Amino acid sequence: MADGDLTGHDFTGRTALVTGAASGIGAASAKLFADEGAQVLAVDRPESEIATVHAGSNAIASFAADITGHDAPKRIVAAVLEKFGAIDILFNNAGVSGRAFVEEMTDEFWDRVNDVNVRGMFRLCREAIPALKARAKEKGRARIVNTASVMAFDTDFGLAAYCASKAGVGGLTRTLALELGKFGITANYVCPGAIYTGMTRTNFDKPEIRAVWEKKAALRRLGQPIDIARGALLLASDEADFITGHELVVDGGLTLRT
């Protein structure tokens, strides 16, 4: 357990694979897993800062790959197995967003959002499942945690592609939970609310927009990447042994009101 940490989790001897790990939720999660004792393969696009953002950590190895690439799943899983020998935790966090009204949305826009948010996640899960089964057989458990969004069950103008993709994450994860439970593998998904990250900073740095979203949340603040990382950590922990197919909403009470 990290010095001064209050989570009570101990991930010593475990390996986590985290995508979208160059910034925001993914970077915070890779660091938190490492702080709790895990070895981490942090994955993000070659053009991201993945090569440098975790340079100071001996527990985090970086790997550059676009998860939508034809051979990316094989390369990513091979890299974590070569580096650490096993996968205990697969945290599919990579994602993209964007807004376009349906009547103006191009096929390319739709495909890009869904390729990253759902198809890329599915392909990496499929590739990692044999290694997760092997680990669960050896250690008694393995974990899949996926990042969805409160927009998996809510919506807003211009978010057809994003909402469809995040609803797809929920359906995929629940099915993984059903299919893999007998092997000792749990599959859960975290649903962030309004989180201040590199992806959302442009909007939330505008005081008038930030004030609206802070007021919407019961806790009267935007979420931070560490808030979602802690949710992912919980779902990956031993304490979550009997939790699977679950949608963990981490939104500061944003969706309490209709």
C-alpha positions as CSV (number, residue, x, y, z in Angstrom):
1,M,0.0,0.0,0.0
2,A,1.3,3.5,-0.9
3,D,2.6,5.5,2.0
4,G,-0.2,7.5,3.6
5,D,-2.8,5.9,1.3
6,L,-6.2,5.1,2.8
7,T,-7.6,2.6,0.2
8,G,-6.3,-0.5,2.0
9,H,-5.7,-2.3,-1.3
10,D,-2.5,-4.3,-1.9
11,F,-1.7,-5.1,-5.5
12,T,1.8,-6.4,-4.9
13,G,2.7,-9.1,-7.4
14,R,-0.1,-8.2,-9.8
15,T,0.1,-6.8,-13.3
16,A,-2.2,-4.2,-14.8
17,L,-2.6,-3.2,-18.4
18,V,-4.0,0.3,-18.8
19,T,-5.0,1.9,-22.1
20,G,-5.3,5.6,-22.7
21,A,-2.6,6.0,-20.0
22,A,-0.8,9.1,-21.3
23,S,-3.1,11.6,-19.6
24,G,-6.2,12.1,-17.6
25,I,-8.0,9.1,-16.1
26,G,-5.6,6.5,-17.6
27,A,-2.4,8.3,-16.4
28,A,-3.9,8.7,-12.9
29,S,-5.0,5.0,-12.9
30,A,-1.6,3.7,-14.0
31,K,0.1,5.7,-11.2
32,L,-2.5,4.6,-8.6
33,F,-2.2,0.9,-9.5
34,A,1.6,1.3,-9.3
35,D,1.4,3.1,-6.0
36,E,-0.6,0.2,-4.7
37,G,2.1,-2.3,-5.6
38,A,1.2,-3.4,-9.2
39,Q,3.4,-3.6,-12.2
40,V,1.7,-1.6,-15.0
41,L,2.0,-1.6,-18.8
42,A,0.7,1.9,-19.7
43,V,-0.5,2.1,-23.3
44,D,-1.4,5.1,-25.5
45,R,-1.0,6.3,-29.1
46,P,2.5,6.9,-30.5
47,E,1.8,10.6,-30.9
48,S,0.8,11.0,-27.2
49,E,3.2,11.6,-24.3
50,I,3.2,8.0,-23.3
51,A,7.0,7.7,-23.8
52,T,7.7,10.3,-21.1
53,V,4.7,10.8,-18.8
54,H,5.6,7.7,-16.6
55,A,9.4,8.0,-17.0
56,G,10.0,8.4,-13.2
57,S,8.3,5.2,-12.2
58,N,10.1,1.9,-12.0
59,A,6.8,0.1,-11.8
60,I,5.3,1.5,-15.0
61,A,6.4,0.4,-18.5
62,S,5.2,2.4,-21.4
63,F,4.0,1.1,-24.7
64,A,3.0,3.1,-27.8
65,A,0.1,1.7,-29.8
66,D,-3.2,2.9,-31.3
67,I,-5.7,0.3,-30.0
68,T,-7.5,0.5,-33.3
69,G,-4.5,-0.7,-35.3
70,H,-4.9,-4.0,-37.1
71,D,-2.3,-5.9,-35.0
72,A,-2.5,-3.7,-31.9
73,P,-4.2,-6.1,-29.6
74,K,-1.6,-8.9,-30.3
75,R,1.3,-6.4,-29.9
76,I,-0.1,-5.0,-26.7
77,V,-0.8,-8.4,-25.0
78,A,2.5,-9.8,-26.2
79,A,4.3,-6.7,-24.7
80,V,2.8,-7.1,-21.2
81,L,3.4,-10.8,-21.2
82,E,7.0,-10.4,-22.3
83,K,7.6,-7.6,-19.8
84,F,5.7,-9.0,-16.7
85,G,4.7,-12.6,-17.6
86,A,1.0,-12.3,-16.8
87,I,-2.1,-10.1,-16.8
88,D,-4.1,-9.8,-13.7
89,I,-6.1,-6.6,-14.6
90,L,-7.1,-5.3,-17.9
91,F,-8.3,-1.7,-17.7
92,N,-9.7,-0.6,-21.0
93,N,-9.8,3.2,-20.6
94,A,-8.9,4.6,-24.0
95,G,-11.6,6.7,-25.5
96,V,-12.5,9.6,-27.7
97,S,-15.4,12.0,-27.9
98,G,-16.8,14.8,-30.1
99,R,-20.1,16.4,-31.1
100,A,-22.1,16.3,-34.3
101,F,-25.8,16.3,-35.0
102,V,-27.0,13.1,-36.5
103,E,-28.1,14.7,-39.8
104,E,-24.6,16.2,-40.1
105,M,-22.6,13.3,-38.8
106,T,-20.2,11.6,-41.3
107,D,-19.6,7.9,-41.4
108,E,-16.0,8.7,-40.6
109,F,-16.9,10.5,-37.4
110,W,-19.2,7.7,-36.3
111,D,-16.7,5.0,-37.1
112,R,-13.8,6.7,-35.3
113,V,-15.7,7.1,-32.1
114,N,-17.1,3.6,-32.1
115,D,-13.8,2.1,-33.3
116,V,-11.9,3.4,-30.3
117,N,-14.6,3.3,-27.6
118,V,-16.2,-0.1,-28.4
119,R,-14.4,-2.1,-31.2
120,G,-10.9,-1.4,-29.9
121,M,-12.0,-2.5,-26.4
122,F,-13.7,-5.6,-27.7
123,R,-10.6,-6.6,-29.7
124,L,-8.2,-6.1,-26.7
125,C,-10.5,-8.1,-24.4
126,R,-10.6,-10.9,-26.9
127,E,-6.9,-11.0,-27.2
128,A,-6.3,-10.8,-23.4
129,I,-8.9,-13.4,-22.3
130,P,-6.6,-16.5,-22.6
131,A,-3.9,-14.8,-20.5
132,L,-6.6,-13.6,-18.0
133,K,-8.0,-17.2,-17.8
134,A,-4.5,-18.5,-17.1
135,R,-3.9,-16.0,-14.4
136,A,-7.3,-16.7,-12.8
137,K,-6.6,-20.4,-12.8
138,E,-3.2,-19.8,-11.1
139,K,-4.2,-17.0,-8.6
140,G,-8.0,-17.5,-8.3
141,R,-9.1,-14.3,-9.9
142,A,-8.5,-11.8,-12.7
143,R,-10.2,-8.5,-13.6
144,I,-11.6,-6.6,-16.6
145,V,-12.5,-3.0,-15.9
146,N,-13.9,-0.8,-18.7
147,T,-14.5,2.9,-18.9
148,A,-18.0,3.9,-20.1
149,S,-19.7,7.2,-19.1
150,V,-22.9,8.5,-17.6
151,M,-23.7,9.1,-21.2
152,A,-24.2,5.3,-21.5
153,F,-27.7,5.9,-20.1
154,D,-28.1,9.7,-20.5
155,T,-27.5,11.9,-23.5
156,D,-27.0,15.5,-24.8
157,F,-27.2,17.2,-28.2
158,G,-24.6,16.0,-30.7
159,L,-23.6,12.9,-28.7
160,A,-25.2,10.2,-30.7
161,A,-22.0,8.4,-31.6
162,Y,-20.5,8.9,-28.1
163,C,-23.6,7.7,-26.3
164,A,-24.1,4.7,-28.6
165,S,-20.4,3.7,-28.0
166,K,-20.7,4.0,-24.2
167,A,-23.9,2.1,-24.1
168,G,-22.1,-0.5,-26.2
169,V,-19.4,-0.6,-23.5
170,G,-22.1,-1.5,-20.9
171,G,-23.5,-4.3,-23.1
172,L,-20.1,-5.7,-23.9
173,T,-19.0,-5.7,-20.2
174,R,-22.1,-7.4,-18.9
175,T,-21.7,-10.1,-21.5
176,L,-18.1,-10.6,-20.6
177,A,-19.1,-10.9,-17.0
178,L,-21.6,-13.6,-17.9
179,E,-19.2,-15.6,-20.1
180,L,-16.1,-15.3,-17.9
181,G,-17.4,-15.6,-14.4
182,K,-17.0,-19.4,-14.3
183,F,-13.3,-18.9,-14.9
184,G,-12.8,-16.5,-11.9
185,I,-12.7,-13.4,-14.1
186,T,-14.9,-10.4,-13.2
187,A,-15.9,-7.7,-15.7
188,N,-17.2,-4.3,-14.5
189,Y,-17.4,-0.8,-15.9
190,V,-17.0,2.6,-14.4
191,C,-19.2,5.5,-15.6
192,P,-17.6,8.9,-15.1
193,G,-19.6,12.1,-14.9
194,A,-18.1,15.5,-15.6
195,I,-14.4,15.0,-15.2
196,Y,-11.7,17.6,-15.6
197,T,-9.2,16.0,-18.1
198,G,-7.1,17.0,-21.1
199,M,-10.1,16.0,-23.2
200,T,-12.5,18.3,-21.4
201,R,-10.3,21.1,-20.3
202,T,-11.1,23.4,-23.2
203,N,-14.7,23.6,-22.1
204,F,-14.3,23.4,-18.3
205,D,-11.7,26.2,-18.3
206,K,-14.5,28.5,-19.3
207,P,-15.9,29.8,-16.0
208,E,-19.5,29.9,-17.2
209,I,-19.4,26.3,-18.4
210,R,-17.6,25.0,-15.3
211,A,-20.1,26.7,-13.0
212,V,-23.0,25.0,-14.7
213,W,-21.6,21.5,-14.3
214,E,-20.4,22.1,-10.8
215,K,-23.9,23.2,-9.8
216,K,-25.4,20.1,-11.4
217,A,-23.3,17.8,-9.2
218,A,-24.5,17.0,-5.7
219,L,-20.9,17.5,-4.5
220,R,-20.7,20.9,-6.3
221,R,-17.4,20.2,-8.1
222,L,-16.0,18.6,-11.2
223,G,-14.5,15.2,-10.9
224,Q,-10.7,14.7,-11.2
225,P,-9.0,11.8,-12.9
226,I,-8.0,10.3,-9.5
227,D,-11.7,10.0,-8.6
228,I,-12.2,7.6,-11.5
229,A,-8.9,5.9,-10.9
230,R,-10.1,5.0,-7.4
231,G,-13.3,3.6,-8.8
232,A,-11.3,1.4,-11.2
233,L,-9.0,0.3,-8.3
234,L,-12.0,-0.7,-6.2
235,L,-13.4,-2.9,-9.1
236,A,-9.9,-4.4,-9.6
237,S,-9.4,-5.2,-5.9
238,D,-9.9,-8.4,-3.9
239,E,-12.8,-6.6,-2.2
240,A,-14.7,-6.8,-5.5
241,D,-14.6,-10.6,-5.7
242,F,-18.4,-10.9,-5.8
243,I,-19.0,-7.9,-8.0
244,T,-19.3,-8.5,-11.7
245,G,-21.4,-7.1,-14.5
246,H,-21.7,-3.9,-12.5
247,E,-22.0,-0.3,-13.6
248,L,-20.2,1.9,-11.1
249,V,-21.3,5.5,-11.4
250,V,-18.6,7.9,-10.3
251,D,-20.2,11.3,-11.0
252,G,-20.4,13.3,-7.7
253,G,-24.1,13.0,-7.8
254,L,-24.5,14.5,-11.3
255,T,-27.2,12.1,-12.4
256,L,-29.3,12.1,-9.2
257,R,-31.8,14.6,-10.6
258,T,-33.8,14.1,-13.8
